[in-house]
């Protein structure tokens, strides 16, 4: 039976027909270059044998994963890793009123580059909460800090409970669309000292996913994946190079000007990562802090 004949049979039996396909090992079908399939149409107990080409058998759909995509170099690399892991990515970008609005444009560019079919932008206005240089323009963004100072203490660019909020949104989306995993590009090395970038935070949030969702209590727990957690910025650059991340489409600077400032913590960590990886950063910079003398 050709695929058209299958459709005719199903149409004849009505939309309530239940179809179950079972592969059989029959030499005649193999000789004809077709996959042997038993077509069982459960309608008044009828059962028939049908053969149709392999092309008529739909391929298995890849599993879904939600990727928190900010538009920065780290989240772009996490997206590339998710695709390499075999997931169909659903990109989730959060517009939280951040000072560096350019990262939202970068997220859209990166999603298009990786042919993401489902990119969602959620608005969560954290300017009403404030408490961060990224959401309150009265608080200055730290600049010209020495690299050895970055990561010591919690800086003014920390956004209160940001990753808790982002992961909650991602968890809700993952549960709604049936995604198996959430990817977040947190790193506990070469970071700005944020408490919600530490491994213990993500282990705790995995418990939130297990205990606080319908899927979790039913035993189908959504996995929280942090593929960059033990990577330095140089490691991330190397991994991104390997996976074809388009660095020129990403944005890291906290200032969000026409050019990256080159002196905020995010710019300095990015520049050091590229320098240590031996890769040229294609972004234009307004200025650059001179690297420390050897």
Secondary structure, DSSP 8 states (H G I E B T S, - for coil): --HHHHHHHHHHH-TT--EEEEE---HHHHHTT-EEEEEEE-STT--EEEEE-GGGS------EEEEE--SSHHHHHHHHHHHHTT-EEEEEEEE---S-THHHHHHHHHHHHTT-SEEEEEE--GGGT--STTT-TTS---BS--TTTTTSS--TT--TTHHHHHHHHHHHHHHHHT-SEEE----SSSS---GGGSHHHHHHHHHHHHHSSHHHHTT---EEE-TTTT--HHHHHHHHHHHT--GGG----SS--SSB-S-BHHHHHHHHHHHHHT----S-BS--------
